[in-house]
Amino acid sequence: MAAIDLYLQNERSRLQRQVTRLEEECDARPRGALVLKKRGLREYAYVIRRDEGRVVTQYVGKAGCWKSQAIGAKLSERRRYENELAQARNELERICKMLRAGGTLFD
């Protein structure tokens, strides 16, 4: 029983470190979505996000330029990290519930 408790405590600390790392990774990347809008004969890229309850649109450049592609890649990385963060938080919640249950879990 002590071995299981030790394993759960180690797993909890590992998941807490992972959650912290993933939060930092998310904070290091831009928020929002990349949207292409057609103006005349050309398409232009914009980043749209919410800021203090308002919708903010930020011009990036022409569609397909290196800057819009780089921002699109960073936005998709952020979405991937956010998904991993949600999974890690769910797993951490499960481990914490098991630790709180204590001896009743394994009787």
MODELLER restraints for C-alpha pairs under 7 A, 6 or more apart:
rsr = mdl.restraints
at = mdl.atoms
rsr.add(forms.Gaussian(group=physical.xy_distance, feature=features.Distance(at['CA:8:A'], at['CA:95:A']), mean=6.46, stdev=0.5))
rsr.add(forms.Gaussian(group=physical.xy_distance, feature=features.Distance(at['CA:8:A'], at['CA:99:A']), mean=6.89, stdev=0.5))
rsr.add(forms.Gaussian(group=physical.xy_distance, feature=features.Distance(at['CA:12:A'], at['CA:92:A']), mean=6.14, stdev=0.5))
rsr.add(forms.Gaussian(group=physical.xy_distance, feature=features.Distance(at['CA:12:A'], at['CA:95:A']), mean=6.28, stdev=0.5))
rsr.add(forms.Gaussian(group=physical.xy_distance, feature=features.Distance(at['CA:15:A'], at['CA:88:A']), mean=6.42, stdev=0.5))
rsr.add(forms.Gaussian(group=physical.xy_distance, feature=features.Distance(at['CA:15:A'], at['CA:92:A']), mean=5.95, stdev=0.5))
rsr.add(forms.Gaussian(group=physical.xy_distance, feature=features.Distance(at['CA:19:A'], at['CA:85:A']), mean=6.05, stdev=0.5))
rsr.add(forms.Gaussian(group=physical.xy_distance, feature=features.Distance(at['CA:19:A'], at['CA:88:A']), mean=6.30, stdev=0.5))
rsr.add(forms.Gaussian(group=physical.xy_distance, feature=features.Distance(at['CA:19:A'], at['CA:89:A']), mean=6.75, stdev=0.5))
rsr.add(forms.Gaussian(group=physical.xy_distance, feature=features.Distance(at['CA:22:A'], at['CA:81:A']), mean=6.20, stdev=0.5))
rsr.add(forms.Gaussian(group=physical.xy_distance, feature=features.Distance(at['CA:22:A'], at['CA:85:A']), mean=5.87, stdev=0.5))
rsr.add(forms.Gaussian(group=physical.xy_distance, feature=features.Distance(at['CA:26:A'], at['CA:78:A']), mean=5.40, stdev=0.5))
rsr.add(forms.Gaussian(group=physical.xy_distance, feature=features.Distance(at['CA:26:A'], at['CA:81:A']), mean=6.24, stdev=0.5))
rsr.add(forms.Gaussian(group=physical.xy_distance, feature=features.Distance(at['CA:26:A'], at['CA:82:A']), mean=6.70, stdev=0.5))
rsr.add(forms.Gaussian(group=physical.xy_distance, feature=features.Distance(at['CA:29:A'], at['CA:74:A']), mean=6.09, stdev=0.5))
rsr.add(forms.Gaussian(group=physical.xy_distance, feature=features.Distance(at['CA:29:A'], at['CA:75:A']), mean=6.88, stdev=0.5))
rsr.add(forms.Gaussian(group=physical.xy_distance, feature=features.Distance(at['CA:29:A'], at['CA:78:A']), mean=6.01, stdev=0.5))
rsr.add(forms.Gaussian(group=physical.xy_distance, feature=features.Distance(at['CA:30:A'], at['CA:74:A']), mean=6.89, stdev=0.5))
rsr.add(forms.Gaussian(group=physical.xy_distance, feature=features.Distance(at['CA:30:A'], at['CA:75:A']), mean=6.20, stdev=0.5))
rsr.add(forms.Gaussian(group=physical.xy_distance, feature=features.Distance(at['CA:31:A'], at['CA:49:A']), mean=6.37, stdev=0.5))
rsr.add(forms.Gaussian(group=physical.xy_distance, feature=features.Distance(at['CA:31:A'], at['CA:75:A']), mean=6.62, stdev=0.5))
rsr.add(forms.Gaussian(group=physical.xy_distance, feature=features.Distance(at['CA:32:A'], at['CA:47:A']), mean=6.14, stdev=0.5))
rsr.add(forms.Gaussian(group=physical.xy_distance, feature=features.Distance(at['CA:32:A'], at['CA:48:A']), mean=5.29, stdev=0.5))
rsr.add(forms.Gaussian(group=physical.xy_distance, feature=features.Distance(at['CA:32:A'], at['CA:49:A']), mean=4.16, stdev=0.5))
rsr.add(forms.Gaussian(group=physical.xy_distance, feature=features.Distance(at['CA:33:A'], at['CA:47:A']), mean=5.46, stdev=0.5))
rsr.add(forms.Gaussian(group=physical.xy_distance, feature=features.Distance(at['CA:33:A'], at['CA:48:A']), mean=5.37, stdev=0.5))
rsr.add(forms.Gaussian(group=physical.xy_distance, feature=features.Distance(at['CA:33:A'], at['CA:49:A']), mean=6.57, stdev=0.5))
rsr.add(forms.Gaussian(group=physical.xy_distance, feature=features.Distance(at['CA:33:A'], at['CA:75:A']), mean=6.80, stdev=0.5))
rsr.add(forms.Gaussian(group=physical.xy_distance, feature=features.Distance(at['CA:34:A'], at['CA:45:A']), mean=6.62, stdev=0.5))
rsr.add(forms.Gaussian(group=physical.xy_distance, feature=features.Distance(at['CA:34:A'], at['CA:46:A']), mean=5.70, stdev=0.5))
rsr.add(forms.Gaussian(group=physical.xy_distance, feature=features.Distance(at['CA:34:A'], at['CA:47:A']), mean=4.62, stdev=0.5))
rsr.add(forms.Gaussian(group=physical.xy_distance, feature=features.Distance(at['CA:34:A'], at['CA:48:A']), mean=6.50, stdev=0.5))
rsr.add(forms.Gaussian(group=physical.xy_distance, feature=features.Distance(at['CA:34:A'], at['CA:72:A']), mean=6.11, stdev=0.5))
rsr.add(forms.Gaussian(group=physical.xy_distance, feature=features.Distance(at['CA:35:A'], at['CA:45:A']), mean=5.68, stdev=0.5))
rsr.add(forms.Gaussian(group=physical.xy_distance, feature=features.Distance(at['CA:35:A'], at['CA:46:A']), mean=5.24, stdev=0.5))
rsr.add(forms.Gaussian(group=physical.xy_distance, feature=features.Distance(at['CA:35:A'], at['CA:47:A']), mean=6.17, stdev=0.5))
rsr.add(forms.Gaussian(group=physical.xy_distance, feature=features.Distance(at['CA:36:A'], at['CA:43:A']), mean=6.16, stdev=0.5))
rsr.add(forms.Gaussian(group=physical.xy_distance, feature=features.Distance(at['CA:36:A'], at['CA:44:A']), mean=5.49, stdev=0.5))
rsr.add(forms.Gaussian(group=physical.xy_distance, feature=features.Distance(at['CA:36:A'], at['CA:45:A']), mean=4.57, stdev=0.5))
rsr.add(forms.Gaussian(group=physical.xy_distance, feature=features.Distance(at['CA:36:A'], at['CA:46:A']), mean=6.29, stdev=0.5))
rsr.add(forms.Gaussian(group=physical.xy_distance, feature=features.Distance(at['CA:36:A'], at['CA:63:A']), mean=6.70, stdev=0.5))
rsr.add(forms.Gaussian(group=physical.xy_distance, feature=features.Distance(at['CA:37:A'], at['CA:43:A']), mean=5.42, stdev=0.5))
rsr.add(forms.Gaussian(group=physical.xy_distance, feature=features.Distance(at['CA:37:A'], at['CA:44:A']), mean=5.37, stdev=0.5))
rsr.add(forms.Gaussian(group=physical.xy_distance, feature=features.Distance(at['CA:37:A'], at['CA:45:A']), mean=6.44, stdev=0.5))
rsr.add(forms.Gaussian(group=physical.xy_distance, feature=features.Distance(at['CA:38:A'], at['CA:44:A']), mean=6.30, stdev=0.5))
rsr.add(forms.Gaussian(group=physical.xy_distance, feature=features.Distance(at['CA:43:A'], at['CA:62:A']), mean=6.22, stdev=0.5))
rsr.add(forms.Gaussian(group=physical.xy_distance, feature=features.Distance(at['CA:43:A'], at['CA:63:A']), mean=5.48, stdev=0.5))
rsr.add(forms.Gaussian(group=physical.xy_distance, feature=features.Distance(at['CA:44:A'], at['CA:61:A']), mean=5.76, stdev=0.5))
rsr.add(forms.Gaussian(group=physical.xy_distance, feature=features.Distance(at['CA:44:A'], at['CA:62:A']), mean=4.30, stdev=0.5))
rsr.add(forms.Gaussian(group=physical.xy_distance, feature=features.Distance(at['CA:44:A'], at['CA:63:A']), mean=4.78, stdev=0.5))
rsr.add(forms.Gaussian(group=physical.xy_distance, feature=features.Distance(at['CA:45:A'], at['CA:59:A']), mean=6.44, stdev=0.5))
rsr.add(forms.Gaussian(group=physical.xy_distance, feature=features.Distance(at['CA:45:A'], at['CA:60:A']), mean=5.40, stdev=0.5))
rsr.add(forms.Gaussian(group=physical.xy_distance, feature=features.Distance(at['CA:45:A'], at['CA:61:A']), mean=5.46, stdev=0.5))
rsr.add(forms.Gaussian(group=physical.xy_distance, feature=features.Distance(at['CA:45:A'], at['CA:62:A']), mean=5.74, stdev=0.5))
rsr.add(forms.Gaussian(group=physical.xy_distance, feature=features.Distance(at['CA:45:A'], at['CA:63:A']), mean=5.12, stdev=0.5))
rsr.add(forms.Gaussian(group=physical.xy_distance, feature=features.Distance(at['CA:45:A'], at['CA:68:A']), mean=6.35, stdev=0.5))
rsr.add(forms.Gaussian(group=physical.xy_distance, feature=features.Distance(at['CA:46:A'], at['CA:57:A']), mean=6.36, stdev=0.5))
rsr.add(forms.Gaussian(group=physical.xy_distance, feature=features.Distance(at['CA:46:A'], at['CA:58:A']), mean=5.41, stdev=0.5))
rsr.add(forms.Gaussian(group=physical.xy_distance, feature=features.Distance(at['CA:46:A'], at['CA:59:A']), mean=4.56, stdev=0.5))
rsr.add(forms.Gaussian(group=physical.xy_distance, feature=features.Distance(at['CA:46:A'], at['CA:60:A']), mean=5.22, stdev=0.5))
rsr.add(forms.Gaussian(group=physical.xy_distance, feature=features.Distance(at['CA:47:A'], at['CA:57:A']), mean=5.74, stdev=0.5))
rsr.add(forms.Gaussian(group=physical.xy_distance, feature=features.Distance(at['CA:47:A'], at['CA:58:A']), mean=5.14, stdev=0.5))
rsr.add(forms.Gaussian(group=physical.xy_distance, feature=features.Distance(at['CA:47:A'], at['CA:59:A']), mean=6.55, stdev=0.5))
rsr.add(forms.Gaussian(group=physical.xy_distance, feature=features.Distance(at['CA:47:A'], at['CA:60:A']), mean=6.85, stdev=0.5))
rsr.add(forms.Gaussian(group=physical.xy_distance, feature=features.Distance(at['CA:48:A'], at['CA:55:A']), mean=6.89, stdev=0.5))
rsr.add(forms.Gaussian(group=physical.xy_distance, feature=features.Distance(at['CA:48:A'], at['CA:56:A']), mean=5.71, stdev=0.5))
rsr.add(forms.Gaussian(group=physical.xy_distance, feature=features.Distance(at['CA:48:A'], at['CA:57:A']), mean=4.58, stdev=0.5))
rsr.add(forms.Gaussian(group=physical.xy_distance, feature=features.Distance(at['CA:48:A'], at['CA:58:A']), mean=6.44, stdev=0.5))
rsr.add(forms.Gaussian(group=physical.xy_distance, feature=features.Distance(at['CA:49:A'], at['CA:55:A']), mean=5.76, stdev=0.5))
rsr.add(forms.Gaussian(group=physical.xy_distance, feature=features.Distance(at['CA:49:A'], at['CA:56:A']), mean=5.42, stdev=0.5))
rsr.add(forms.Gaussian(group=physical.xy_distance, feature=features.Distance(at['CA:49:A'], at['CA:57:A']), mean=6.71, stdev=0.5))
rsr.add(forms.Gaussian(group=physical.xy_distance, feature=features.Distance(at['CA:50:A'], at['CA:56:A']), mean=5.85, stdev=0.5))
rsr.add(forms.Gaussian(group=physical.xy_distance, feature=features.Distance(at['CA:60:A'], at['CA:68:A']), mean=5.95, stdev=0.5))
rsr.add(forms.Gaussian(group=physical.xy_distance, feature=features.Distance(at['CA:61:A'], at['CA:68:A']), mean=6.30, stdev=0.5))
